[in-house]
Amino acid sequence: MCVDNDSRPPITPIAGGSAGGKDFKLTSSDGTKFMAYAARAARPTGAGMVVIPDVRGLHVYYKELADRLAEVGVDAVAIDFFARTATTEDRSDKFDFMSEVPRTSPETLQADIAAAAGYLRGQDGGQVRSLFSVGFCFGGAISYLQAASGLNYAGVIGFYGWPLGLKRWPDRPKPIDAVSRYTCPVESIFGGADEGIPQSAVDEFDTALKKANVKHDMKVYPGAPHSFFDRKFTEFAEASADAWKRVQAFVGQNTKH
């Protein structure tokens, strides 16, 4: 599991930076309506972000992250994974998310992400010029794969995404297998003490991206565990602050002006 029920992004809110956020439903290409949360920038930069959660789905952590993105000028939409199978919209600890994740499919996940991308590019979402994705753990692997999705991203970001694939679900697409089809830059953020993603996996991904001539940046924070980007982990506040700066710099460098 990535975030705990009381986890929140380690980012200080900026008063007046957001034009407001809302819970709403998006409609996927198969007609499924699924939960989403959108936050609009008060001073948009032209960048838009699809926020792809970890296995928790549309947890409040990801709603708050969308708010923080809007405050720095990035229109954002965070999505849920489980509309086709879950019998509840509660994403607290009461929700048995680990039993639901295997019931998702790469095809429907991608269709839902495409709906979020379409929303951001539409009038209600801000008509963004440059589309990005950011994902965490399970969602980090999916975010990497967006670079080969055909959705014309300006860049993709992974926080402790599994570059060699999801060990618990080995049948899912592996980001490293798709690097030859990546069409945009990649930003990767890892914890040096993440037992699930050793340095050897980071190095293998780095080598593959270099071989494919994909513009990319990787940062490994020594001693930081999986899911360190959390305000509860005060001992990693400096790493979290640096990671947030990297995200903003990456988006700024790759946004059309």
N, C-alpha and C positions, 0 to 999 in steps of 0.2 A: 504494500500500500504506500502511496505517496503522502498526501496531506491527511492530517488528523482532522477531527470534527471542528476543533478550535484553531486550526491553522489559518493564517492570513498572509497576504503578500507583505514583505518587509519594506514597504515603500510609503513614504510620508505623503498624505494627501495634499493637493494644491488647491486652495480655495478659489473658486471661480473658473477653474480650468475646464470643467465639464459642463456641457449643456444639459446633462441629465441622463439617467439610465432607465431601462424598462425591461421587465419580464414580458415575453411574448412568445408566440409560436411561429416557427418557420415551417414551410411545406416542402418536403423532399420530392424528387422526381417521380417517386412511386405513389405519391399522394399522402404519405405519412406526415402528420403534424408532430413536431417535436419541440421540446422546450429550448429556449434560447434567452440570452440576455444581451441587450445592446446598450452601448454607451456612446454618446455623441460628443465630439470635441467642441468646446466653445470657440476655439480658434484652430480650425482644422488645417493640417499641413498637406493634405492630399493623400496621406497614408491611411491604410485600413488594415486591421489585424483580425484574423480568425484565431480565436483562442481555443485550443484543443486540450481538454482536461486530461487528467490521469484517470485511473480506473473508477474514481468516485463519480464521474459524470459532472453534471452542472452543480457543483458544490459552491457555496458562497465564496470560497477562496477565488474562484475563477471569475465570479461576478465582480468582486472587488478589483481583481487585476484588470478587467475591462474598464472599470472606472478610472484606475490609475493611468491606463494608456490614453484614455480620452483627455485626461488632464494635461498630457504633454502633446496634445494635438493629433492623436491617432484614433480615428473612429474604430470601434471594436465590437465584435460579436463573439460571445462565448456560447458553446453549444453543449447539448446533452447527447448521450449515445443510445438511450434505452427505451425510446418510445414504442418500439415494435414488440417488446417483451415484458417490460416492467408493469406491474399492476398499481404502482404508486408513483407520485412525482416527488416524494420525500427523498432527499439525497443526504440526509443526516446519517448518523451511525446506525439508525434503525434499518437502513436500506442494505440488503444483502448484495452489494455490488459485485463481489467476486463470483457469485453464481450467475450473474447476468452477463459479465464480460464475454465468456465463451459463446454466448448466444448471439453476439453481434457478428457481423460479417464485414470484410474489407469493402465489399461493393456498396452496402448500405451506408457504412460510415463515410465513404467517399461521396456518395450522393448527398448526404446531409451537409458535408463540408462545402460541396458545390453550391448548395442552397444558401449557405452563409456568405459565400463569396459573392453570389449574385445579389444578395441583399446589400452588402457593402458597396457594390458598384451601382446600385440603384439609388433613386432620389431619397428614399427614406433612410438609407444607410450612410449617406454622405457623398455618393458619387465619387468614390475614391479613385485616384489615378494610379496608385501603386499599392498592390495587395501583398500582404505578408501573412505568415502563419507562425504561431508559437505554440509548442506543445510540451507536456511534462510527462516523463516516464513513458507509459503506454501511449500517451498523446504525443510525446516527443518523437517516437519512432514514426508515428503517422505524419507528424509535421515534416520530418525529413523527406518522406515519400511524396509530399506535396510538390517538391521540386521536379518530380517526374510525372505529375498528374495531368498536365495539359491545361491547367487553370491560369497559366500566365502570371505566376507570382513574381514579384520583384525581389523576394528573399524569403528564406525559411529559417526558423530558429528552433533549436531543441534544448530543453533543460533536462539533463540526465535521460535523454532519449536513448533507446537501445540500438546502436548502429548496426550490430550484427544480428538483429532480430530479437524477438521477445522469447526468453527462455521458457517461460511458462506456457506459451502458445507458439511452438516452433513452426506451425503450419502457416503462420501469418507472413505477409511479405516482409522481406528484410531490406532495410534502407541501403545497405552496402551493395546489394545485388542490382540496384537501380541507378547507381551513380553515373553510368554512361549515358543515361537519359535525363540527368538533371539539367535544367535550363536557367537556373538562377543561383545567386550566392547562398551560402549556408553559414549560419552562426551556431556554434556548439558550445554548451556550457556543461561541465562535469565536476563532480566532487572527487577529489583524489582518494578519499576513503570509501568510495562507493564499491562495495564488494561485488555487486552484480555487473558493474562495468569496469573491468580492470584497465590499467594503462595499455595493455596489449591490444585491447579492443579499440581504444581511442586511436592508437597508432595505426592499426589496420585500416580504420576508416579514413584517417588522414592520408595514408598512402594511396588508397583507392581514389579519393577526391583529387589528389595531385595528379595521378595518372590520367584521370578523366578531364583534367584542366578545368576543374570547377573552382571558382573563387570561393574561398572559405576561411574562416577564423575559428580556432579552437582554444578554449581556456579551461584548464584543470586547476581547481583550487585545492592546494595541499591540505589534507586533514579533514576536508569537508565531506560529509556523508551524502548519500542519496537524499533528495528532498531538503537540502540545506536552505533553500530559498524560502524562508519562513520566519516571520518576526519572532516566533518563540525561540528560535535558535540564535540567541543574542551573541553567542561566542563566534558566530559566523556573520555578524552584521557587516563587517568590512568586505567580506567576499560577496555578500548579497548586494551591497551598495555598488561594488564594481561591476557585478553582473548586470544590474539595472542600467548602469551607464553604457555598458557594451550593447545592450539591446537598443537603447535610444540612438547610439552612434550608428549602429548597423542600419536601423530604419532610416535615419537621416541621410546616410551616405547613398542609400539605394532608392530614395523617393524622387520621383520626377517632379521638377519644379517649373 
